[in-house]
Amino acid sequence: MSVTFNEEYDGKIIVIHVSGKLLKEDYERLIPKFEQLIRKHGKIRILFDMTDFQGWDAGAVWEDVKLGIEHFSDIERIAMVGEEHWEQDMATFCKPFTRAKVRYFEHTDVTKAHRWLAAGLTPVTH
């Protein structure tokens, strides 16, 4: 399993790229970072890139459900980027479990996903 976690717009946007199968241990590594950014910004936006994603193990599914329940209103937007039909269905399935606006983008439209997530945010300059 490979998981990368990057911050954009000073941490207001989280970009998570997964390939392979998500495990409970992956969530144990990611959740503290995720919660730190929520404490800092109040609300965040997520780009979940599922290119080469093969699903979750049972422990990871439970961690994902808990994360959704605990942070039901902390996420403003979720852009799900994938390449398989089931991934598009997953974006539709998760809508009732969050207050976030959720949109699916084909992996060839990742730039559009970034633009949609960043809409209304002020770019950070250092």
N, C-alpha and C positions, 0 to 999 in steps of 0.2 A: 504494500500500500504506500502510496506517495501522497502526501498532503502538503501544500504550500499555503501560507497565510501571509498576505501582504496588506498594508494599510495605504489608502489614498486619501487625499483631502484631510490630512492631519488625523487620520483614524476615523473619520466620519463614514468612510466606505471601507469595507473589509472585502478583500478578494480572496476567495478560497478555491483552490484548484485541487481536485481529487482525481486519482486514477487508481484502478484496482478496486478493492473492497474496503469500505470504512469499518474500522474496528472500535470497540469501546475505548481502547487506549488512545486512539486518535482524538476522541472527544475530551478525554481527560487532559490532554495537552492543549487543545484549542479553547475550551470553555473558560479557563482563567483569563486568557488574552481577550476574549470576546467580552467577558463581564467587566474587565478593566476599561475597555473602550466605552461601554455603556455608562459606567460611572463617570467617565470624563465628559461624554457628549450628551447623555440623556437618551438620545435616539440615534440609531445607526442605520446604514444601508449595506446590503450584502450582495456581492456577485458570487454565485456558486457555480463554478465551471466544472461540469461533469464530463468533459471530454475524456474518454477511456474509463469512465466510472462503471463499476460492476456491482454496485449495491452495498448493502450493510450486512454485518453479522447481527445476531439477535441482541447482543449487548449494546451495539451502536444504535440500533433502532430505538431501544429504550432511552438511551441518552439523548437522542434527537427529540423524542416525544417530551421528555422532561425539560429540555432546553426551550422548546416551543411553548410549553405551559408557563414556565417561570418567566419568560421574556415575551409574553403574548403581545404586549403593546410597546416594546422597546425597539422594534425594528420598523422603519418607515417603508422601505422598499426592498424587495428581493428579486434580483435578476438571475434566472436559472438558465445556464447556457449548456446546451448538450447536442448530441448527434443521434439520439435514438428516440423512437416514438414513445416508449415507456417513460422517458424523462420528461417529455412534454405533458403526459398524463399525470406524472408526479407533481408538476407545478400546479395543475388544476386541483389535485387532491389536497395539497397542503393549504390552500386558501382559507378554509374554515378554521384553521388552527392558529391563525395570526391576524392581526389588524393591518399588517403590511400589505402594500400593493405588490402583487406577485405577477411577474411576466416571464414567459419563456422565450428564449432566443436561440436560433440555430447557432452552432459554433462558428459558422462563417459570418455571423452578425455580432460578434463579441464587441466590436466598436460601438454599435448601436446600443448594446446593453450598457456599456460604460457611460455613454451620453445620457441615457435614460436615468441611470442612477445618480449622475452628477447634476441633473437639472435642478436649478434653484440653489445649489451650493456655491459658495464663494471659493475659488481656488486659493490654495495656501501659497504664499510667497515668503521666502526666508530672506 
